Amino acid sequence: MGDKTKIDVHVHAGGQFNLSLDEGTISAEQNNNLSMEKGIFINNIVTHSQNITYTNYFRGREKDIEKINHKVNKYSHILISGIGGIGKTTVAKYLYNYYRENLLNSYIGFFTYKDNLDDSIMNALNVDFTGDKEQDVKHAWKIVEELANNKNTIFIIDNFPVGNKEIEKLYRLSKTVIITSRQREYNNFEPIYIDCLPVEDCKALFLKIAELRNGYYEDDKLEYFIKVVLGRHTLTVELLAKVLKRKQWTLEEMMKRLDCSKFQIEYKEDGEITNIQKEYDKIYTISELNDKEVNVLGIFATFNSMIINTDLCLLWLKDDIKIDEKEIFYDLYEKGWLSKSDDGYFLHPVFSDFFLLKLKPKLKDHQNLYNHFYEMMKCKDDQQKIEYRQYYPCIFNFAEEINVNDEKEIDDIEKLFLEISNFLIEDGDYSKSILWSKKVSEKKISNYVGANILLGSSYSKLSDKVESEKYYECAKKYIENNKLENFIIDYEINYALFLFKFAQDDIQKKIAIDRLEKLLEFDIICSDAQERGTILNCIGGFYTHLKDPNYEKALQYLIDALKIRRIYRNSHIMDLARTYNNIANVYYYKAKKRNINNKKRKKELYNAIKYYNKSLNLRKKIISEKHPDYARITANMSNVLFELGYEKEAIDSMGEVITKRIEVLGAYSIEVGLTYSNLANMLVKQKQKNREALGYSKRAVEIYTYIFGEDSDETKQIIERDKKIKEYF
């Protein structure tokens, strides 16, 4: 926790503050030096798209606020910790609203953590982004880092997940960062634990929400209710105040109803609530919700506390729950169960956990919502998928939590599992894709076959030949035994990719080529342009990577694929990007392997760069730099740059590729082994006797031997490279 620019905070009665900055005002010249777009911020507010609605009954946290601001004066990274429902978010919003009104010489930002830190930062900034995901994320972080490292800033990040490693990204920010989390401590963050409100403040909060005057109840009776029955748990105090107000009960009536069920919040020694599920069940009972309200809460519980736009709520739920007005959401807010923001409605995480266990929401009650989600996941339009991406965490959680009973429902939910798994493969998250595919049972053969093909593909991309082959063999058996002709093309394309990747010589590689060339004769392939484009692209790529390549034939296949894929370039962006990449590969290998004069060689290399750039620019619209495809094209471009004489840039870039590939694909993958070998060759060609080359080359041999065995052509080629490197030293 580093030193920081001092912010003096003085607390006065009633929780009001006077704040002063020891650095004075920011001059116009200083402000202009900050390299970001003009007009991003209104006054000192960094984040405009966040819901930072300030509760009108905040009270009782003066000492906590004083502690926090004392820490703000001393530390740059602060953790506000506490159990669920104790008031961390309320404190964070209070701090934000006060800082933005009083620290006029500072930049203030409030970020709600959703899904991942990159998206949470990017989505909160009021910036016109390009649509290039990777560049937009970099740009967002650049804005945040320049502010945090050059200006007086306070950034508040609410609801940071327990155990999340993304916390390390926040270490780069040198000015004040305040996070809220259920986690008790994080390295380099000064912790402040938020405990239960004092009894008097809980009483005042209860009376305020219930719209009752002070002295309305006997003080000792209300104190007993707050302290002993409710355990001073903020969320429970607020909920029961709203129940009392809505029901127009007296305190005695409510206590009598709760006493009948022996309601009482209890705590463990570490402060965690021991019996929240059982006790909230009692509040649920006295709330007397109708069937429609119960269904709404049940489905909101599957949304993982995401804020859902009110119009979208109605669109998603109206057919299943038979509602045509938005009032039901507001009613549930008034009754204390739903939370409301400027952007829509959501369920507090504590309530989500409760309703998932209590109601066990069923697919049969939410078939139309399922249909919306299924169509989103099934969508193949890359542009449309960018819009849908914000809802994927909600869909994933729905698929995890919704309960199914009969065979049709099992079939439906497994179809959703398959679409999620397929998306995760496209997104480069192969390990998660495997988990979703393995949720699919053998009950519906077509789903099971689809899952096995996806598993074969995922394991192949992770360079696990044994597991990949096992699942492809299983898929093949079911396809043949059950005459599932509609799976043949999908299976053949994926299995050909597997065969080629793990082939030990050109004979085996040509088997993969032959299988795909035979597919082109199928009538259905002749009529399905996109399937045909996929096969042509694969064959062109295969001919490029033979030990004895046929570049002319490869290029012809790829040009045919390009003609098709340009037709669908607005919706199938990644397909076109893959073909551009394969065309670039042809030009690169022609320049590298053929005996041609230097002028012709440079021309081929510049053609390669041109098509690699086309591919990269398209991919940037869809994927982040964490995606394996991003590492692949970066490695390809590094090879070309090295050949053109940009040796240092190429070597630095290739080193970054190794790190990214290990992170996504694991240490023992073909791609990692090849990158080690290429990097070793680059270092040797520099003729600087860099002995790191020996270690890289040795690692490449180990990986290839592990995957292919010693006798394969692929391993022999890497071993031959290794011998030359050893001879050089």
Secondary structure, DSSP 8 states (H G I E B T S, - for coil): ------EEEEE-GGG-EEEEETT----HHHHHHS-S-TTSSBTTB-B-SS-----TT--S-HHHHHHHHHHHHH-SEEEEE--TTSSHHHHHHHHHHHHHHH-TTSEEEEEE--S-HHHHHHHHB-----S-HHHHHHHHHHHHHHHHHHS-EEEEEES--TT-GGGGGGGG--SEEEEEESSS--TT-EEEE-----HHHHHHHHHHHHT--TTSS-HHHHHHIIIIISTT-HHHHHHHHHHHHHHT--HHHHHHHHHHTT----B-TTS-BS-HHHHHHHHHHHHT--HHHHHHHHHHHTTTT--B-HHHHHHHHHHHHT--STHHHHHHHHTTSEEE-SS-EEE-HHHHHHHHHHH--BGGG-HHHHHHHHHHHH---HHHHHHHGGGHHHHHHHHHH-B--SHHHHHHHHHHHHHHHHHHHHTT-HHHHHHHHTT--SSSHHHHHHHHHHHHHHHHHTT-HHHHHHHHHHHHHHHHHTT-GGGHHHHHHHHHHHHHHH-SSHHHHHHHHHHHHHHTTSHHHHH-HHHHHHHHHHHHHHHHTSSS--HHHHHHHHHHHHHHHHHTTTT-HHHHHHHHHHHHHHHHHHHHHS---HHHHHHHHHHHHHHHHHHHHHHTTT--TTSHHHHHHHHHHHHHHHHTT-HHHHHHHHHHHHHHHHHHH-SS-HHHHHHHHHHHHHHHHTTS--THHHHHHHHHHHHHHHHH-TTSHHHHHHHHHHHHHHHH-
